[in-house]
């Protein structure tokens, strides 16, 4: 590439990459589903069959995960993720506001998406949201220690690539989580930077506060990544309804899938 070509390339506005649309099935009001970190649209394989008779269900793979592109220059910030989600949804030419469902990291991205694009979303459903405040913002010492522990674990995972990939592979095999849990060479950069830039450094509490449509939070009573202290802050917001599902952890298992479907149908 010559000098002028490089200058033109730098000046040309860059659109966010289009993401892989893994599922687009059913007819009726649209439901868009966004998966979490180290995963893919397979996260919702137990949800879509419960909804597709009455809804058009669209699930996408996030930037760097599943079959979506993983640009070499991506930093996997929340802004980049949301821009790619927006560009992908825009390409579908949806005519009416849709229900937006996000799981784990996807719930944080969905909260920001709805805050930035309020006219597009009719209802927001956050599933197993790992919502944390900065420890410096937490007055309760017990909650501060709990959130601090989560952040130290995430930092350890980022700093110990071989350990993290090996552990994820063993868990995926043991619990038959193919396509639902993957940390590999293929998505390591997306995993590491999304963890750092979207989960460890997040503004989700203020994003949720800025949303003006109804929000349903669906989470398992045994979720390993829920910080009870910050969840209580969300629970006090007037437009938020909490749905606690017994005998369910962080993953979208059958009980959680039914609860999500019930919220959307309701």
Secondary structure, 3 states (H helix, E strand, C coil): CCHHHHHHHHHCCCCCCCCCEEEEECCCEEEEEECCCCCCHHHHCCCHHHHCCCEEEEEECCCCCCCCCCCCCCCCCHHHHHHHHHHHHHCCCCCCCEEEEEECHHHHHHHHHHHHCHHHEEEEEEECCCCCCCHHHCCCHHHHHHHHHHHHHHHHHHHCHHHHHHHHHHHHHHCCCCCCCCCCCCCHHHHHHHHHHHHHCCCHHHHHHHCCCCEEEEEECCCCCCCHHHHHHHHCCCCEEEEEECCCCCCCCHHHHHHHHHHHHC
